[in-house]
Amino acid sequence: MRRVEIESFLKSFLLFFLSMTLLILALFYINYQKELQNLDRELIAQMNLCSYTLNCSEYKIDFIPKVDKFTFRLYKNSKEIYSLYPIKKSDDFFLKIYIPYNIYNIKVSILYKKTIKELLVTLLIVIILSILFSFYSLYPLRQALLLTREFIKDILHDVNTPMATIRLNLSLLKNEIGENRKIGRIERAIDNLLLLQENLKHYLLSHKLEIENINLKKLVVDRVEMIEKNYPNLIYNIDIESNIYIKTNKKGLTRIIDNIISNSSKYNIANGKVDISYQKEKKILTISDSGIGIKYPSKVFNRFYKEHDRGVGIGLHIVKKLCDELNINISLDSKVGVGTTIFLNFH
């Protein structure tokens, strides 16, 4: 199951199981108290019978001086459970019928163990019912996700053909009329669409990420070389040692770096710069720009949040999602009109 399906399953299971468990515990507690009362009623009934026949092997008999207590009632203390009865033609003594407290405690313990066994069996049944209920409630979600994935697969596959046609014809157009600012804008738009396509692929169709040993500088240089041709007025500075290797998923890290550098370039100022550096001791990759900045930095990782008309607001949300999957701690510092700095801590 996918992460969202597992999360939905666990929440449904916990909601059903905990609510049923609380209800069952309350019912068993009430029933247990009633069983204790029934045990006391049974004891007093047997003692009453014993007071008439005096033939009761389980109970002991004694005579005590009259005290200020009611007869035909059950009394308990740490030593015994007893009841008092009047004696004909005797004004000074009570008939006392009792059992030691440890015998009474054994009866209570048997009742308690019986209740616990019944409770455990009932909870086992509730667990099974909770699992079945969770799978049943999850089924519509799984079907909807399956239909969505299949639909997105078809859309993403069909998009490749017109995109390839556009790029081919754009290349032919450049050969005919040479370099042109309008053609450059179209190329950047195409690159943005391709980046969005890759983001959608990962967002909706992501698979298990395999861990690799990646040369960080080579990866960053490759991604910058791909992006910088769309922003010839920006300066890109890379300060990473050649022998730095990171154990992570290459495609995932590529998506992260692509999105961050693309945003740093897209929202930069004219003749601005993008600085990329790595602190070996702290294992932190820093990507900073001299751009327009972010007004609400705490919201940028929220799905569909955006402060400008460009984009759809899922790029940095996907970056955060990928960072969580790859165990990379991401944070940022931004000031409007000054720029933004993003930190990737590889632990």
C-alpha positions in Angstrom: 0.0 0.0 0.0 1.1 3.6 -0.6 1.8 5.9 2.3 -1.5 7.7 2.1 -3.3 4.4 2.0 -1.4 3.2 5.1 -2.1 6.4 6.9 -5.8 6.2 6.1 -5.9 2.5 7.1 -4.2 3.2 10.5 -6.4 6.2 11.2 -9.6 4.2 10.4 -8.3 1.3 12.5 -7.4 3.4 15.5 -10.6 5.4 15.4 -12.8 2.2 15.3 -10.7 0.2 17.7 -10.2 2.9 20.3 -13.9 3.9 20.3 -15.0 0.3 20.6 -12.4 -0.5 23.2 -13.5 2.4 25.4 -17.1 1.3 25.1 -16.3 -2.3 25.9 -14.1 -1.4 28.8 -16.9 0.6 30.3 -19.4 -2.2 29.8 -17.0 -4.8 31.3 -16.3 -2.6 34.3 -20.0 -2.1 35.0 -20.6 -5.9 34.5 -17.6 -6.7 36.8 -19.1 -4.5 39.6 -22.4 -6.2 39.2 -20.7 -9.6 39.4 -19.1 -8.5 42.6 -22.5 -7.5 44.0 -23.9 -10.8 42.9 -21.1 -12.6 44.7 -21.9 -10.6 47.9 -25.6 -11.5 47.5 -24.7 -15.2 47.1 -22.6 -15.1 50.2 -25.2 -13.4 52.3 -27.9 -15.8 51.0 -25.7 -18.8 51.9 -25.0 -17.4 55.3 -28.7 -16.8 56.0 -29.4 -20.4 55.1 -26.5 -21.5 57.3 -27.9 -19.5 60.2 -31.0 -21.6 60.2 -29.5 -25.1 59.6 -26.0 -24.5 61.1 -24.9 -27.1 58.5 -22.4 -25.2 56.4 -19.0 -26.7 55.9 -17.7 -23.7 53.9 -18.5 -21.2 56.6 -17.3 -20.9 60.2 -19.5 -20.2 63.2 -18.8 -18.1 66.3 -20.6 -16.3 69.0 -19.8 -12.7 69.9 -21.1 -10.2 72.3 -23.7 -8.0 70.9 -22.3 -4.9 69.1 -23.9 -1.9 67.5 -24.4 -3.5 64.1 -27.3 -4.6 62.0 -28.1 -8.3 61.6 -28.6 -10.1 58.2 -26.0 -7.8 56.6 -22.6 -8.6 55.1 -19.6 -7.0 56.7 -16.0 -7.0 55.4 -12.6 -6.3 56.9 -9.1 -7.3 56.2 -9.4 -10.6 58.1 -12.9 -11.9 57.3 -16.3 -11.6 55.6 -19.1 -12.1 58.0 -22.8 -11.6 58.9 -24.5 -11.4 62.3 -27.7 -13.1 63.4 -29.9 -12.8 66.5 -30.0 -15.8 68.9 -33.4 -16.7 70.4 -33.6 -16.2 74.2 -30.2 -14.4 74.2 -29.9 -10.7 74.6 -26.1 -10.7 75.0 -24.7 -12.5 72.0 -24.9 -12.6 68.2 -24.4 -15.6 66.0 -21.5 -14.9 63.7 -21.1 -16.7 60.4 -18.0 -15.9 58.5 -15.3 -17.0 56.0 -11.6 -15.8 56.0 -10.9 -12.9 53.8 -8.3 -14.9 51.7 -11.1 -17.4 50.7 -13.3 -14.5 49.7 -10.3 -13.0 47.8 -9.9 -16.3 45.9 -13.5 -16.1 44.8 -13.0 -12.5 43.7 -9.7 -13.5 41.9 -11.5 -16.2 40.0 -14.2 -13.8 39.0 -11.6 -11.2 37.9 -9.6 -13.7 35.8 -12.8 -14.9 34.1 -13.7 -11.2 33.3 -10.2 -10.6 31.9 -10.3 -13.6 29.7 -13.7 -12.6 28.4 -12.4 -9.1 27.8 -9.3 -10.3 25.9 -11.4 -12.5 23.7 -13.8 -9.6 23.0 -10.9 -7.2 22.3 -9.5 -9.8 19.8 -12.8 -9.9 18.1 -12.8 -6.1 18.0 -9.3 -6.0 16.5 -10.4 -8.4 13.7 -13.6 -6.3 13.1 -11.4 -3.1 13.2 -9.1 -4.5 10.5 -12.1 -5.6 8.3 -13.8 -2.2 8.8 -10.5 -0.4 7.9 -10.1 -2.4 4.7 -13.7 -1.8 3.8 -13.5 2.0 4.4 -10.1 2.1 2.5 -11.5 0.3 -0.6 -13.1 3.5 -2.2 -10.0 5.5 -1.5 -7.8 2.9 -3.1 -10.1 2.7 -6.2 -10.0 6.5 -6.5 -6.2 6.6 -6.2 -5.9 3.8 -8.8 -8.1 5.6 -11.3 -6.2 8.9 -10.6 -2.8 7.2 -11.1 -4.0 5.6 -14.4 -5.4 8.8 -15.6 -2.2 10.8 -14.8 -0.1 8.1 -16.4 -2.0 8.5 -19.6 -1.9 12.3 -19.5 1.8 12.4 -18.8 2.5 9.9 -21.5 0.4 11.8 -24.1 2.1 15.1 -23.1 5.5 13.8 -24.3 4.4 13.8 -28.0 3.3 17.4 -28.3 6.2 18.6 -26.1 8.7 16.8 -28.4 7.0 18.3 -31.5 7.3 21.8 -30.0 10.9 21.4 -29.1 11.7 20.0 -32.6 9.9 22.8 -34.4 11.5 25.4 -32.1 14.9 24.0 -32.9 14.1 24.3 -36.6 12.8 27.8 -36.1 16.1 28.8 -34.4 18.1 27.5 -37.3 16.0 29.7 -39.7 15.9 33.0 -37.8 18.7 32.6 -35.3 18.6 33.4 -31.6 15.6 35.4 -30.5 14.3 36.5 -27.1 10.8 35.2 -27.8 12.2 31.8 -28.7 14.2 31.9 -25.4 11.1 32.5 -23.4 9.4 29.6 -25.2 12.3 27.4 -24.3 12.2 28.4 -20.7 8.4 27.8 -20.6 9.1 24.3 -22.1 11.7 23.6 -19.4 9.3 24.7 -16.7 6.6 22.4 -18.2 9.1 19.5 -18.2 10.0 20.2 -14.6 6.3 20.4 -13.7 5.8 17.1 -15.5 8.6 15.4 -13.5 7.2 16.8 -10.3 3.8 15.4 -11.1 5.3 12.0 -11.9 7.0 11.9 -8.6 4.0 13.3 -6.7 1.5 10.9 -8.0 3.5 7.9 -9.2 6.4 7.8 -6.8 8.1 4.5 -6.2 10.5 3.2 -3.5 13.7 5.2 -3.5 17.0 3.4 -3.9 20.0 4.7 -2.0 23.2 5.5 -4.0 26.6 7.0 -3.4 26.4 10.4 -5.3 29.2 12.9 -6.1 27.5 16.1 -4.9 29.5 18.6 -6.9 29.1 16.7 -10.2 25.3 16.5 -9.6 25.0 20.2 -8.8 27.2 21.2 -11.7 25.1 19.1 -14.1 21.9 20.7 -12.8 23.2 24.2 -12.9 24.5 23.7 -16.5 21.0 22.6 -17.5 19.2 25.5 -15.8 21.6 28.4 -16.4 21.2 28.5 -20.2 17.6 29.7 -19.5 18.9 32.5 -17.3 21.9 34.1 -19.1 21.7 37.2 -17.0 22.3 35.4 -13.7 25.6 34.4 -12.1 25.9 30.9 -10.6 28.6 30.3 -8.0 29.4 26.7 -6.9 31.6 26.1 -3.8 31.6 22.4 -3.3 34.7 20.1 -2.9 35.1 17.5 -5.6 35.4 14.6 -3.1 32.0 15.1 -1.4 29.8 12.1 -1.7 26.2 11.8 -0.4 24.4 8.5 0.2 20.8 9.1 -1.0 18.5 8.6 -4.0 19.9 10.3 -7.1 16.6 11.0 -8.8 15.1 12.3 -5.6 18.0 14.6 -4.8 18.0 15.8 -8.5 14.3 16.7 -8.2 15.1 18.6 -4.9 18.0 20.6 -6.4 16.2 21.2 -9.7 13.2 22.7 -7.9 15.3 24.9 -5.6 17.7 26.2 -8.2 14.9 26.7 -10.6 13.0 28.8 -8.0 16.2 30.7 -7.1 16.6 31.6 -10.8 12.9 32.2 -11.6 12.3 34.6 -8.8 15.7 36.4 -8.9 16.4 39.9 -9.9 18.1 41.1 -13.2 21.8 40.4 -13.1 21.4 38.6 -9.8 23.2 35.6 -8.5 22.7 32.1 -7.1 25.3 30.8 -4.6 25.6 27.1 -3.9 27.9 25.8 -1.2 28.5 22.8 1.1 29.7 22.8 4.7 31.5 19.6 5.1 31.6 19.7 8.9 27.9 20.3 9.3 26.9 18.3 6.2 24.7 21.2 5.0 24.1 22.2 1.4 23.2 25.9 1.1 21.5 27.4 -1.9 21.0 31.2 -1.7 19.8 33.8 -4.2 19.6 37.6 -4.5 15.9 37.4 -5.5 12.7 39.0 -4.5 12.3 37.0 -1.3 9.4 35.3 0.4 6.8 37.1 2.4 5.6 34.1 4.4 8.5 31.6 4.6 6.6 29.3 7.0 3.9 28.6 4.3 6.1 27.8 1.3 6.1 24.0 1.9 2.3 23.9 2.0 0.6 22.3 -1.0 -0.6 24.7 -3.6 0.7 27.8 -1.7 2.2 30.4 -3.9 2.9 34.1 -3.6 3.1 34.9 -7.3 1.0 34.0 -10.4 3.7 31.8 -11.9 3.6 28.1 -11.1 1.0 25.9 -9.4 2.4 25.8 -5.9 3.5 22.2 -5.6 7.2 22.5 -6.3 8.4 23.2 -2.8 5.8 20.9 -1.3 7.3 18.1 -3.4 10.7 19.2 -2.3 9.6 18.9 1.4 8.0 15.5 0.7 11.2 14.2 -1.0 13.3 15.6 1.9 11.2 13.7 4.4 11.5 10.5 2.4 15.3 10.9 2.1 15.8 11.9 5.7 17.0 15.4 4.7 16.3 18.3 7.0 15.2 21.3 5.0 14.9 24.8 6.3 15.0 28.3 4.8 15.6 31.9 5.6 14.1 34.7 3.4 13.6 38.4 3.4 11.5 40.3 0.9 13.7 42.3 -1.4 16.9 40.7 -0.1 16.7 37.0 -1.1 16.2 33.5 0.0 18.6 30.9 1.5 17.6 27.2 1.7 19.5 24.7 3.8 19.6 21.0 3.2 21.0 19.1 6.2 22.1 15.6 5.3 22.7 14.6 8.9 
